[in-house]
């Protein structure tokens, strides 16, 4: 009996997939994973990526030559996920596995359109959610409820996870967004939590105290999914707030932004932004540096209906710098502000072949 010798596969050829999957699935970036992501990025930058990944990079407006780890999470992954949220995830899988550049480009364009559709749906759902929160007076209360449930019969179940995440970031409270599941009298929920509240364990508490209230559930510390009968939604919302309240006892619920310090006007350079992008494999467990400072507002305008584009300058400085704020609260109210405190990431903005420094705000505060 003879054994066939099978050539040992070159697993390095799969490192672009490894890098994308590691960042997109929010895997902690320990020393080993940072090496894997870095090597995957090197292959992409050298033009050795698979056709599907190259196509997704192109349609997302990124460049293979200077792709950053963050681009996996904020540009490529959303387009892949949009297939599962809005239609059928098989399209995303087919794009990743495609070896033909033209076919991969065609599928990437379909994914890009699905992602645009997802954005429009998400934007409308966010407006409806904030209107509901305002209507019931939660924004005016000195103390928000410990945990918040939101439901709308017209919401898209493929987008409720993103919605819950956005509202969680806005209120800094665990949030569950619900939509019809497609089954009679059944709704599906997607939960997102904050540090200190294990959301899956909170649901387990509810299941133990209220047998039969939950049809099914699963997840981990920061995210979970669940289904229940529509008629049980009011009872569940009360039980959820109580369960979270029990788990939040003693926790400091004030949202904090940690800074690596201030940068001078001379530090706000394309060279430093490029260096941070080139050497840093930033992500889960290995966050990108955040800086802060007070700036004069030279110009402010709304872009994309919900984002704020600013031109800033340090007090007494000479050099203006662009900044972008994604989804600020009451975006119109920032148009007349003359001075702001900003916590930001220093990044490179590339538009029509022109590269410039841009501050990406993670926190914005009006100054007197």
DOVEX-683905 format. One line per 3 residues: their letters; for each residue x, y, z of N, C-alpha, C, CB. Coordinates in steps of 0.02 Angstrom, whole numbers. Glycine has a CB too. Layout:
N
a	X,Y,Z,X,Y,Z,X,Y,Z,X,Y,Z  ...
***
This chain:
368
xxx	42,-59,0,0,0,0,44,62,0,-48,0,61  35,105,-47,76,165,-52,35,226,-30,101,175,-125  70,270,3,38,332,26,55,389,-22,61,350,98
xxx	4,425,-42,16,482,-87,44,541,-47,-50,502,-122  95,570,-76,125,628,-44,86,692,-64,200,635,-62  57,723,-15,19,784,-28,63,844,-10,-48,786,13
xxx	69,889,-57,110,948,-45,84,989,13,114,991,-109  130,1011,55,110,1051,112,83,1119,87,170,1062,161  23,1138,108,-6,1201,84,32,1261,111,-80,1206,104
xxx	33,1313,71,64,1376,92,11,1418,127,95,1414,31  7,1411,192,-45,1445,230,-36,1521,231,-47,1419,300  24,1544,215,35,1616,212,-10,1649,160,108,1631,196
xxx	-31,1610,110,-75,1637,58,-144,1655,85,-82,1587,2  -160,1632,145,-225,1645,175,-224,1702,227,-252,1582,208  -166,1733,234,-159,1783,288,-203,1845,277,-88,1805,293
xxx	-221,1861,215,-268,1917,206,-336,1900,234,-274,1936,131  -358,1837,226,-420,1815,257,-415,1817,333,-438,1743,233  -358,1793,359,-348,1791,431,-351,1862,460,-279,1759,448
xxx	-318,1909,428,-317,1978,452,-387,2007,452,-270,2021,410  -423,1998,397,-491,2024,393,-536,1993,446,-520,2011,323  -534,1928,452,-578,1894,500,-562,1913,572,-572,1820,492
xxx	-498,1921,588,-477,1938,656,-505,2005,678,-401,1937,662  -496,2055,634,-519,2123,652,-595,2128,647,-486,2175,606  -624,2100,594,-696,2107,584,-736,2073,639,-715,2078,516
xxx	-709,2018,666,-745,1982,719,-725,2006,788,-731,1907,713  -690,2062,791,-672,2096,854,-634,2047,901,-735,2123,889  -587,2010,872,-545,1965,911,-493,2007,948,-512,1911,866
xxx	-480,1993,1013,-429,2031,1049,-361,2028,1013,-421,2004,1121  -330,2086,1006,-267,2090,970,-209,2081,1019,-261,2157,932  -198,2018,1040,-139,2003,1080,-78,2002,1034,-147,1935,1118
xxx	-21,1984,1061,42,1987,1023,38,1944,960,101,1966,1065  12,1883,966,9,1837,909,-39,1864,856,-13,1767,932  -98,1886,877,-147,1910,828,-124,1974,794,-214,1921,863
xxx	-87,2017,829,-61,2077,796,-11,2058,741,-27,2123,848  28,2006,754,76,1982,703,38,1956,642,121,1927,732  -14,1917,654,-52,1889,599,-86,1944,557,-105,1840,625
xxx	-116,1992,592,-149,2047,556,-97,2088,518,-187,2092,605  -40,2101,548,12,2140,514,36,2104,451,71,2153,562  47,2039,456,71,2001,398,18,1999,343,90,1931,419
xxx	-46,1995,364,-99,1997,315,-102,2064,280,-166,1983,348  -93,2118,317,-91,2185,287,-33,2192,239,-87,2238,341  25,2164,257,83,2168,212,69,2134,146,144,2136,245
xxx	36,2076,148,20,2040,86,-28,2082,43,-12,1971,101  -76,2114,75,-124,2155,38,-87,2215,7,-181,2180,84  -45,2248,46,-9,2306,21,39,2288,-36,29,2340,78
xxx	62,2226,-36,108,2203,-89,71,2178,-150,153,2148,-62  4,2181,-149,-35,2158,-206,-47,2084,-209,-2,2179,-268  -42,2050,-151,-48,1977,-150,-115,1953,-120,9,1947,-110
xxx	-162,1998,-113,-227,1980,-84,-270,1942,-134,-264,2042,-59  -320,1907,-109,-368,1873,-152,-412,1925,-188,-413,1825,-110  -438,1904,-245,-475,1950,-288,-535,1981,-252,-500,1913,-350
xxx	-569,1941,-211,-628,1967,-176,-610,2022,-127,-664,1912,-140  -557,2013,-90,-536,2064,-42,-513,2127,-79,-479,2038,3  -476,2118,-134,-455,2177,-173,-516,2216,-199,-411,2155,-233
xxx	-567,2180,-221,-627,2213,-247,-664,2251,-192,-674,2161,-279  -668,2222,-133,-701,2255,-77,-663,2318,-55,-709,2208,-18  -597,2314,-57,-556,2373,-41,-569,2428,-91,-481,2354,-40
xxx	-573,2410,-155,-583,2460,-207,-651,2494,-201,-577,2427,-276  -705,2455,-193,-772,2485,-191,-782,2526,-127,-825,2432,-197  -743,2512,-76,-750,2550,-13,-709,2614,-15,-729,2508,46
xxx	-674,2626,-71,-637,2688,-78,-570,2688,-43,-677,2744,-53  -546,2630,-23,-481,2624,10,-428,2604,-41,-484,2572,67  -365,2609,-21,-309,2590,-64,-272,2531,-34,-261,2650,-74
xxx	-256,2483,-75,-219,2425,-50,-149,2445,-26,-212,2371,-105  -121,2498,-53,-52,2517,-37,-45,2543,34,-28,2569,-85  -97,2574,61,-92,2600,129,-152,2579,172,-87,2677,128
xxx	-177,2520,160,-233,2494,199,-213,2488,272,-257,2426,171  -258,2507,317,-246,2503,389,-291,2449,418,-259,2571,423  -272,2425,477,-312,2373,510,-384,2397,522,-280,2353,576
xxx	-391,2462,539,-458,2488,552,-503,2484,490,-454,2560,575  -473,2484,430,-514,2480,369,-551,2413,364,-470,2489,308  -523,2361,394,-558,2297,395,-625,2304,431,-515,2242,428
xxx	-623,2338,489,-683,2343,530,-732,2395,507,-664,2357,599  -708,2451,479,-752,2507,463,-770,2512,389,-720,2570,486  -735,2477,346,-749,2483,274,-767,2416,242,-689,2512,239
xxx	-727,2365,254,-738,2301,219,-791,2259,253,-672,2262,215  -784,2249,319,-832,2207,355,-904,2231,349,-813,2205,427  -919,2297,353,-989,2318,346,-1019,2297,279,-993,2393,353
xxx	-980,2297,226,-1006,2277,161,-1020,2202,159,-957,2296,105  -977,2163,189,-990,2091,194,-1051,2078,238,-929,2054,221  -1054,2111,295,-1110,2100,341,-1177,2123,312,-1097,2136,406
xxx	-1174,2173,267,-1235,2199,238,-1273,2145,199,-1220,2258,192  -1235,2097,171,-1268,2043,133,-1314,2003,180,-1215,1996,101  -1288,1985,239,-1328,1947,286,-1383,1988,317,-1285,1919,339
xxx	-1371,2052,327,-1422,2094,358,-1480,2109,311,-1390,2159,381  -1464,2122,248,-1515,2146,202,-1539,2093,153,-1488,2204,163  -1499,2040,141,-1518,1991,90,-1495,1922,109,-1489,2011,22
xxx	-1439,1899,80,-1415,1831,89,-1339,1833,97,-1436,1785,30  -1314,1806,152,-1242,1809,166,-1201,1771,115,-1228,1781,235  -1232,1727,76,-1194,1688,27,-1160,1732,-25,-1241,1638,-9
xxx	-1188,1792,-37,-1156,1838,-85,-1088,1860,-58,-1201,1899,-98  -1084,1876,6,-1020,1896,35,-969,1840,33,-1030,1918,106  -992,1779,48,-946,1721,47,-921,1709,-24,-982,1658,73
xxx	-966,1714,-72,-947,1704,-142,-896,1755,-164,-1008,1706,-188  -904,1817,-142,-857,1870,-160,-788,1855,-131,-882,1938,-136  -785,1834,-69,-721,1820,-38,-685,1762,-72,-731,1804,35
xxx	-722,1712,-95,-692,1652,-124,-679,1658,-199,-737,1593,-111  -703,1711,-229,-698,1718,-302,-625,1731,-323,-742,1776,-327  -603,1696,-376,-535,1703,-402,-532,1749,-462,-507,1635,-419
xxx	-590,1766,-490,-592,1807,-550,-604,1880,-531,-648,1782,-599  -558,1924,-551,-561,1994,-529,-625,2029,-553,-500,2031,-556  -646,2015,-615,-705,2049,-641,-768,2026,-604,-713,2034,-717
xxx	-774,1961,-593,-832,1935,-556,-832,1960,-484,-832,1858,-558  -773,1962,-454,-768,1986,-385,-789,2059,-381,-697,1978,-358  -769,2099,-430,-788,2170,-431,-864,2177,-437,-753,2206,-489
xxx	-895,2136,-479,-968,2140,-487,-1003,2124,-421,-991,2093,-543  -979,2072,-387,-1010,2054,-323,-996,2106,-269,-985,1986,-300  -936,2135,-270,-920,2187,-222,-965,2248,-231,-846,2207,-228
xxx	-981,2264,-293,-1026,2320,-307,-1096,2306,-280,-1029,2335,-383  -1118,2243,-286,-1183,2225,-257,-1182,2233,-181,-1202,2153,-277  -1126,2212,-151,-1120,2218,-78,-1118,2291,-57,-1057,2182,-54
xxx	-1085,2332,-98,-1082,2403,-83,-1152,2435,-85,-1036,2439,-133  -1192,2414,-133,-1261,2441,-137,-1303,2417,-78,-1293,2419,-203  -1294,2354,-58,-1330,2329,0,-1310,2368,63,-1316,2254,10
xxx	-1246,2386,66,-1223,2425,124,-1253,2495,124,-1146,2429,124  -1260,2524,65,-1294,2589,60,-1367,2584,82,-1290,2616,-12  -1399,2529,60,-1469,2518,81,-1473,2511,157,-1498,2455,47
xxx	-1424,2474,185,-1423,2463,257,-1415,2530,294,-1366,2415,276  -1373,2573,268,-1362,2639,299,-1427,2680,300,-1307,2677,262  -1463,2678,244,-1526,2717,241,-1576,2690,291,-1555,2714,170
xxx	-1582,2624,295,-1629,2593,342,-1608,2609,414,-1632,2516,331  -1543,2602,427,-1518,2616,494,-1530,2689,514,-1443,2601,498  -1518,2735,467,-1528,2805,482,-1600,2820,501,-1509,2847,421
xxx	-1648,2791,464,-1719,2802,480,-1737,2771,547,-1763,2773,425  -1711,2711,560,-1724,2678,624,-1695,2717,682,-1697,2607,624  -1637,2745,673,-1606,2785,726,-1648,2847,742,-1534,2805,705
xxx	-1672,2880,691,-1714,2939,702,-1777,2919,740,-1732,2972,635  -1807,2863,721,-1868,2840,755,-1854,2821,827,-1899,2781,717  -1797,2789,839,-1779,2769,906,-1767,2830,951,-1717,2725,905
xxx	-1730,2879,926,-1717,2939,966,-1781,2979,978,-1665,2982,932  -1826,2979,929,-1890,3013,938,-1930,2979,993,-1930,3014,872  -1929,2912,994,-1964,2874,1045,-1934,2888,1114,-1963,2799,1030
xxx	-1868,2889,1119,-1835,2902,1182,-1851,2972,1207,-1759,2894,1175  -1851,3020,1161,-1868,3089,1180,-1941,3095,1201,-1853,3137,1122  -1984,3059,1165,-2056,3063,1179,-2073,3039,1249,-2095,3022,1128
xxx	-2039,2988,1272,-2054,2962,1338,-2012,2997,1392,-2041,2886,1341  -1974,3048,1370,-1941,3092,1418,-1877,3066,1448,-1987,3106,1472  -1847,3015,1419,-1787,2987,1449,-1727,3034,1446,-1769,2921,1416
xxx	-1724,3075,1394,-1666,3119,1386,-1667,3176,1437,-1664,3147,1316  -1727,3192,1463,-1732,3246,1511,-1724,3222,1582,-1798,3282,1503  -1729,3158,1594,-1725,3133,1662,-1653,3137,1687,-1751,3061,1666
xxx	-1643,3153,1751,-1575,3154,1778,-1544,3085,1780,-1575,3184,1849  -1586,3034,1783,-1559,2966,1785,-1596,2923,1734,-1566,2935,1857  -1559,2897,1688,-1588,2852,1638,-1604,2785,1670,-1541,2843,1578
xxx	-1649,2746,1639,-1660,2679,1664,-1597,2637,1657,-1719,2645,1627  -1591,2587,1698,-1530,2545,1697,-1521,2511,1630,-1532,2494,1753  -1575,2484,1604,-1573,2450,1539,-1634,2471,1499,-1571,2374,1547
xxx	-1626,2476,1433,-1679,2504,1392,-1697,2456,1336,-1658,2571,1363  -1763,2445,1327,-1788,2405,1271,-1827,2451,1223,-1834,2347,1296  -1818,2440,1158,-1852,2479,1107,-1881,2432,1055,-1804,2530,1073
xxx	-1942,2447,1033,-1975,2404,983,-2015,2446,934,-2020,2352,1017  -2010,2427,871,-2051,2458,819,-2069,2403,769,-2013,2518,784  -2133,2398,755,-2156,2345,711,-2130,2352,639,-2232,2344,710
xxx	-2104,2411,621,-2079,2421,554,-2003,2415,548,-2100,2489,530  -1970,2402,603,-1897,2398,600,-1874,2334,566,-1867,2401,671  -1815,2337,534,-1785,2282,498,-1743,2240,546,-1741,2308,438
xxx	-1759,2176,552,-1724,2135,601,-1650,2128,586,-1756,2067,606  -1629,2138,523,-1559,2133,507,-1517,2192,530,-1551,2124,434  -1550,2246,552,-1514,2307,570,-1521,2324,644,-1540,2365,528
xxx	-1560,2286,681,-1573,2304,751,-1509,2299,794,-1627,2259,780  -1462,2256,775,-1400,2252,813,-1360,2317,808,-1357,2194,789  -1356,2345,748,-1322,2409,739,-1359,2464,776,-1316,2426,664
xxx	-1425,2463,772,-1465,2514,807,-1453,2511,882,-1539,2504,791  -1454,2450,910,-1442,2443,982,-1373,2470,1001,-1449,2370,1003  -1324,2457,959,-1256,2481,972,-1252,2557,971,-1207,2452,921
xxx	-1286,2588,922,-1285,2661,917,-1319,2693,978,-1321,2684,853  -1376,2666,998,-1412,2695,1055,-1374,2682,1120,-1484,2665,1060  -1343,2624,1125,-1300,2609,1183,-1244,2659,1189,-1271,2537,1178
xxx	-1212,2675,1133,-1158,2725,1134,-1184,2794,1154,-1125,2729,1066  -1245,2809,1133,-1275,2875,1147,-1294,2881,1221,-1336,2886,1104  -1323,2829,1250,-1349,2832,1318,-1303,2801,1370,-1415,2799,1321
xxx	-1254,2762,1347,-1209,2725,1392,-1249,2682,1441,-1164,2774,1431  -1295,2645,1413,-1335,2597,1450,-1345,2535,1406,-1404,2627,1471  -1353,2476,1435,-1370,2417,1395,-1436,2429,1359,-1374,2353,1439
xxx	-1438,2410,1296,-1497,2423,1254,-1514,2359,1215,-1484,2483,1205  -1579,2345,1209,-1603,2292,1165,-1653,2323,1116,-1636,2234,1205  -1638,2314,1052,-1685,2337,1000,-1721,2277,972,-1647,2376,943
xxx	-1787,2283,964,-1829,2228,941,-1862,2244,875,-1883,2211,994  -1874,2192,836,-1910,2197,772,-1949,2132,763,-1862,2210,712  -2000,2132,720,-2036,2069,705,-1988,2017,678,-2093,2081,655
xxx	-1996,1955,700,-1951,1902,679,-1972,1869,614,-1947,1849,733  -2034,1882,592,-2060,1848,534,-2107,1791,552,-2003,1821,492  -2104,1770,615,-2150,1720,641,-2208,1754,676,-2113,1671,689
xxx	-2266,1725,672,-2326,1755,701,-2316,1767,776,-2387,1711,690  -2332,1829,798,-2331,1848,868,-2262,1837,900,-2384,1808,906  -2209,1842,862,-2142,1834,890,-2098,1892,869,-2111,1766,867
xxx	-2058,1917,915,-2011,1971,899,-1940,1949,915,-2029,2035,938  -1894,1978,879,-1823,1961,887,-1787,2022,915,-1792,1938,820  -1743,2011,964,-1706,2065,994,-1632,2057,986,-1724,2071,1067
xxx	-1597,2113,981,-1524,2113,979,-1500,2160,1033,-1497,2135,908  -1458,2134,1077,-1437,2171,1137,-1364,2192,1131,-1448,2129,1200  -1349,2251,1156,-1280,2275,1161,-1271,2304,1231,-1264,2328,1106
xxx	-1213,2290,1261,-1202,2309,1330,-1142,2356,1337,-1193,2248,1373  -1130,2376,1399,-1074,2418,1416,-1029,2380,1465,-1097,2486,1447  -968,2403,1472,-922,2370,1517,-950,2366,1588,-854,2407,1518
xxx	-949,2307,1617,-974,2297,1684,-1039,2260,1689,-982,2362,1717  -1075,2255,1633,-1138,2218,1632,-1134,2162,1580,-1198,2265,1616  -1131,2101,1603,-1129,2042,1560,-1199,2029,1534,-1100,1978,1598
xxx	-1212,2047,1472,-1281,2048,1447,-1311,1978,1441,-1283,2082,1380  -1270,1929,1423,-1296,1862,1417,-1317,1836,1486,-1244,1814,1384  -1277,1851,1538,-1293,1829,1605,-1355,1865,1631,-1234,1841,1652
xxx	-1364,1928,1610,-1425,1964,1630,-1487,1930,1601,-1422,2037,1606  -1482,1907,1539,-1538,1871,1509,-1549,1804,1544,-1525,1859,1434  -1494,1773,1565,-1500,1710,1603,-1536,1721,1669,-1430,1679,1615
xxx	-1523,1778,1701,-1558,1795,1763,-1633,1799,1751,-1532,1862,1792  -1652,1831,1696,-1722,1839,1679,-1755,1772,1666,-1731,1885,1618  -1720,1729,1629,-1746,1662,1614,-1758,1621,1677,-1699,1625,1567
xxx	-1714,1631,1726,-1721,1593,1789,-1778,1620,1832,-1655,1595,1828  -1785,1686,1833,-1837,1716,1875,-1906,1715,1843,-1818,1787,1891  -1908,1714,1776,-1972,1717,1740,-1974,1661,1687,-1981,1787,1706
xxx	-1983,1599,1709,-1985,1543,1662,-2037,1553,1608,-1998,1477,1699  -2017,1541,1546,-2063,1547,1490,-2066,1615,1458,-2131,1528,1512  -2037,1665,1491,-2039,1732,1463,-1997,1738,1400,-2016,1784,1515
xxx	-1939,1706,1401,-1895,1705,1343,-1904,1642,1303,-1821,1712,1365  -1913,1648,1238,-1917,1589,1195,-1847,1557,1188,-1945,1608,1125  -1797,1598,1174,-1728,1575,1169,-1683,1636,1171,-1717,1533,1104
xxx	-1620,1624,1189,-1571,1678,1191,-1501,1648,1191,-1582,1722,1254  -1453,1690,1176,-1383,1670,1176,-1339,1730,1163,-1370,1615,1123  -1275,1723,1178,-1230,1778,1165,-1170,1776,1212,-1265,1843,1172
xxx	-1142,1835,1225,-1084,1841,1268,-1089,1905,1309,-1018,1839,1227  -1033,1928,1336,-1035,1984,1384,-1063,2048,1354,-967,1997,1411  -1044,2064,1291,-1060,2128,1263,-1118,2127,1213,-1001,2156,1231
xxx	-1137,2069,1189,-1190,2065,1139,-1228,2000,1146,-1161,2071,1067  -1292,2002,1129,-1333,1942,1134,-1393,1949,1088,-1357,1931,1207  -1424,1893,1074,-1485,1891,1034,-1538,1852,1072,-1473,1859,965
xxx	-1602,1869,1058,-1656,1835,1094,-1720,1841,1054,-1665,1865,1164  -1767,1798,1070,-1834,1801,1042,-1885,1792,1098,-1844,1748,986  -1943,1823,1089,-1997,1815,1137,-2063,1831,1102,-1988,1860,1199
xxx	-2117,1814,1134,-2183,1829,1107,-2197,1904,1114,-2238,1788,1144  -2229,1932,1063,-2244,2003,1064,-2284,2022,1126,-2282,2023,1001  -2331,1980,1146,-2372,1996,1204,-2331,1999,1268,-2427,1944,1211
xxx	-2272,1968,1269,-2230,1968,1329,-2180,2026,1330,-2192,1902,1334  -2181,2068,1279,-2132,2122,1275,-2135,2170,1335,-2141,2161,1211  -2194,2195,1355,-2196,2241,1412,-2167,2210,1476,-2267,2264,1426
xxx	-2185,2147,1489,-2159,2114,1549,-2084,2104,1544,-2194,2046,1559  -2060,2088,1484,-1988,2078,1476,-1950,2143,1486,-1973,2049,1406  -1976,2198,1460,-1942,2263,1466,-1932,2281,1540,-1981,2318,1430
xxx	-1983,2268,1580,-1977,2281,1652,-1927,2234,1684,-2046,2274,1686  -1929,2170,1665,-1883,2122,1693,-1811,2137,1674,-1901,2051,1671  -1802,2162,1613,-1734,2178,1590,-1705,2237,1630,-1735,2195,1514
xxx	-1745,2288,1640,-1720,2345,1679,-1702,2323,1750,-1773,2401,1681  -1742,2280,1779,-1729,2256,1847,-1665,2213,1849,-1789,2215,1874  -1657,2170,1799,-1598,2126,1797,-1534,2167,1789,-1604,2075,1740
xxx	-1536,2217,1745,-1477,2259,1735,-1463,2301,1797,-1486,2305,1673  -1517,2326,1829,-1509,2366,1889,-1473,2327,1943,-1577,2390,1915  -1489,2263,1949,-1457,2221,1999,-1382,2213,1983,-1490,2152,2001
xxx	-1366,2209,1920,-1297,2197,1900,-1256,2262,1898,-1295,2164,1832  -1287,2319,1896,-1251,2382,1892,-1238,2412,1960,-1288,2431,1849  -1263,2381,2012,-1255,2408,2080,-1181,2419,2095,-1287,2361,2132
xxx	-1165,2479,2115,-1096,2495,2133,-1052,2516,2075,-1066,2437,2166  -1077,2512,2014,-1036,2531,1956,-1040,2606,1943,-1059,2492,1893  -986,2634,1918,-985,2704,1898,-1009,2708,1826,-913,2734,1905
xxx	-1068,2739,1816,-1099,2740,1750,-1081,2802,1709,-1173,2736,1758  -1037,2843,1736,-1016,2901,1697,-969,2877,1641,-980,2954,1742  -985,2895,1580,-945,2875,1523,-879,2912,1524,-983,2887,1457
xxx	-824,2876,1514,-758,2905,1516,-722,2897,1450,-717,2874,1572  -684,2947,1432,-641,2944,1373,-569,2955,1396,-662,2999,1319  -527,2907,1383,-458,2911,1404,-414,2939,1348,-432,2841,1427
xxx	-370,2985,1367,-328,3019,1317,-255,3001,1329,-338,3095,1319  -216,2999,1274,-144,2991,1278,-108,3058,1284,-118,2952,1218  -146,3112,1290,-116,3177,1299,-133,3226,1244,-41,3170,1303
xxx	-103,3284,1246,-115,3336,1197,-59,3337,1145,-120,3405,1231  -76,3358,1084,-28,3366,1031,-22,3441,1015,-47,3325,968  38,3463,1002,48,3532,981,28,3541,908,121,3555,993
xxx	23,3602,886,8,3615,816,60,3584,770,4,3691,804  123,3583,793,177,3555,753,172,3478,748,244,3574,783  135,3447,794,127,3374,793,72,3351,746,112,3349,863
xxx	27,3396,727,-30,3377,686,-9,3374,612,-89,3428,695  32,3325,598,62,3319,532,42,3255,497,138,3323,537  47,3257,431,33,3197,392,84,3143,408,34,3214,317
xxx	145,3163,423,197,3115,440,180,3074,502,264,3151,450  156,3108,555,138,3072,616,77,3029,605,125,3121,673  27,3055,568,-33,3015,554,-15,2953,514,-85,3058,516
xxx	29,2960,465,52,2903,426,88,2852,470,98,2925,369  129,2877,515,167,2832,559,120,2792,604,216,2872,602  71,2825,632,23,2790,675,-15,2736,636,-27,2839,707
xxx	-31,2752,574,-67,2704,532,-23,2646,511,-95,2739,471  40,2661,497,85,2610,470,109,2560,524,145,2642,438  123,2586,584,154,2542,634,103,2512,682,205,2581,673
xxx	44,2541,685,-4,2518,735,-55,2470,707,-38,2576,765  -61,2412,738,-116,2366,722,-167,2374,777,-91,2290,716  -209,2425,768,-256,2443,821,-320,2403,816,-271,2518,817
xxx	-351,2390,873,-414,2353,874,-432,2332,945,-410,2292,828  -472,2280,949,-497,2255,1014,-439,2237,1060,-542,2195,1004  -437,2268,1119,-385,2254,1168,-320,2289,1154,-374,2181,1170
xxx	-315,2326,1099,-254,2363,1082,-276,2427,1046,-205,2320,1036  -307,2473,1085,-341,2530,1054,-294,2580,1023,-384,2564,1105  -319,2613,972,-283,2667,938,-274,2726,985,-319,2688,874
xxx	-217,2760,984,-206,2818,1027,-259,2872,1018,-138,2847,1015  -281,2901,1072,-329,2955,1072,-295,3016,1105,-395,2936,1110  -301,3073,1072,-272,3135,1097,-329,3185,1112,-221,3165,1047
xxx	-313,3240,1144,-366,3289,1158,-337,3359,1156,-398,3275,1226  -381,3408,1150,-361,3477,1150,-420,3523,1140,-309,3489,1097  -410,3587,1156,-460,3639,1144,-444,3673,1078,-463,3691,1203
xxx	-495,3682,1036,-485,3710,970,-537,3765,957,-490,3656,916  -517,3815,918,-563,3864,891,-597,3834,829,-528,3930,873  -661,3846,821,-699,3821,763,-700,3875,710,-771,3800,783
xxx	-665,3862,655,-663,3909,600,-721,3899,552,-597,3904,562  -743,3836,547,-797,3820,500,-832,3756,523,-770,3811,427  -898,3753,514,-936,3694,532,-992,3684,482,-965,3699,604
xxx	-1000,3623,459,-1054,3607,413,-1076,3535,422,-1033,3621,340  -1137,3521,403,-1164,3453,409,-1152,3416,344,-1241,3455,426  -1126,3356,349,-1116,3314,290,-1151,3248,301,-1040,3303,277
xxx	-1176,3219,247,-1211,3155,252,-1271,3158,297,-1165,3103,277  -1299,3218,308,-1360,3231,347,-1350,3223,423,-1414,3184,325  -1303,3181,445,-1297,3167,517,-1227,3177,545,-1319,3097,530
xxx	-1178,3193,502,-1109,3201,525,-1089,3275,524,-1061,3159,481  -1040,3291,564,-1017,3361,570,-946,3367,545,-1023,3385,644  -936,3409,497,-870,3422,469,-846,3489,496,-870,3422,391
xxx	-786,3490,526,-760,3551,558,-692,3569,529,-755,3541,633  -678,3634,529,-610,3659,519,-590,3692,584,-605,3709,456  -536,3666,615,-516,3688,682,-447,3720,681,-517,3629,730
xxx	-433,3756,734,-366,3784,743,-353,3792,817,-359,3853,706  -293,3774,839,-276,3782,909,-274,3856,927,-209,3747,925  -297,3875,986,-295,3946,1006,-225,3976,999,-320,3954,1079
xxx	-221,4030,963,-156,4061,952,-116,4029,896,-117,4060,1014  -143,3976,867,-107,3942,814,-119,3973,746,-128,3869,813  -86,3946,696,-91,3973,629,-118,3922,579,-24,3997,606
xxx	-108,3857,594,-123,3805,545,-192,3773,558,-69,3751,547  -240,3780,513,-305,3747,521,-299,3672,508,-358,3778,474  -344,3634,537,-345,3561,527,-417,3538,521,-308,3524,585
xxx	-430,3490,477,-498,3464,469,-515,3414,524,-505,3431,400  -578,3410,539,-602,3360,588,-670,3336,566,-606,3391,660  -686,3274,585,-751,3245,569,-780,3216,633,-745,3190,514
xxx	-844,3227,644,-880,3200,702,-938,3159,675,-905,3257,751  -938,3094,689,-991,3051,664,-1049,3048,714,-963,2980,650  -1109,3062,688,-1171,3058,727,-1169,3098,792,-1186,2985,742
xxx	-1151,3162,791,-1154,3201,853,-1226,3212,875,-1118,3269,845  -1235,3220,939,-1302,3234,965,-1326,3302,941,-1303,3231,1043  -1387,3306,914,-1416,3368,890,-1366,3405,846,-1439,3412,950
xxx	-1351,3376,789,-1297,3400,747,-1304,3474,729,-1295,3360,683  -1365,3499,720,-1375,3569,701,-1351,3617,756,-1448,3583,686  -1353,3594,819,-1335,3639,874,-1261,3656,876,-1356,3607,939
xxx	-1220,3621,838,-1148,3633,839,-1127,3686,787,-1111,3568,826  -1173,3707,745,-1153,3751,689,-1131,3820,712,-1211,3757,642  -1155,3844,768,-1135,3910,791,-1082,3911,845,-1195,3946,815
xxx	-1057,3853,863,-1008,3849,918,-940,3875,895,-1001,3775,942  -906,3913,938,-843,3945,920,-782,3909,949,-843,4016,942  -791,3870,1001,-734,3836,1031,-756,3769,1060,-701,3880,1086
xxx	-715,3717,1050,-734,3650,1072,-674,3615,1104,-761,3609,1013  -691,3570,1149,-642,3522,1175,-653,3458,1136,-650,3510,1253  -601,3431,1107,-606,3372,1065,-559,3318,1089,-592,3389,991
xxx	-585,3257,1095,-543,3197,1101,-545,3164,1033,-567,3149,1160  -487,3147,1006,-486,3127,936,-431,3076,920,-476,3188,892  -441,3043,864,-389,3001,834,-359,3039,775,-418,2932,812
xxx	-294,3033,767,-259,3068,713,-254,3021,653,-189,3093,736  -289,3038,599,-292,2993,542,-278,3030,477,-360,2959,539  -271,2992,424,-259,3019,357,-323,3017,317,-202,2981,321
xxx	-342,3073,289,-400,3076,245,-376,3082,173,-448,3135,264  -400,3037,131,-380,3038,60,-442,3052,18,-346,2971,39  -441,3106,-20,-498,3126,-61,-474,3150,-128,-541,3181,-26
xxx	-496,3115,-180,-476,3131,-249,-401,3136,-257,-508,3197,-270  -367,3088,-225,-295,3083,-232,-255,3129,-187,-276,3097,-301  -289,3171,-149,-255,3217,-103,-259,3190,-32,-286,3289,-107
xxx	-202,3184,1,-199,3158,68,-187,3214,118,-143,3105,75  -225,3214,173,-218,3267,223,-233,3238,292,-265,3326,207  -211,3276,342,-224,3256,412,-297,3270,429,-176,3293,461
xxx	-326,3224,467,-395,3234,490,-401,3209,561,-445,3197,444  -435,3249,603,-450,3227,670,-518,3191,668,-451,3287,720  -520,3130,693,-583,3093,697,-605,3095,769,-575,3019,670
xxx	-656,3134,784,-676,3146,853,-710,3085,884,-723,3206,856  -691,3070,944,-726,3018,984,-766,3051,1041,-676,2967,1013  -752,3116,1052,-789,3153,1104,-785,3227,1086,-761,3140,1176
xxx	-840,3262,1095,-844,3333,1078,-882,3370,1132,-877,3344,1009  -854,3426,1155,-886,3464,1209,-881,3538,1193,-854,3449,1277  -937,3574,1200,-937,3647,1188,-901,3683,1244,-1010,3674,1181
xx	-863,3734,1225,-826,3774,1273,-856,3845,1274,-750,3776,1256  -855,3876,1333,-884,3943,1340,-840,3994,1302,-889,3963,1414
***
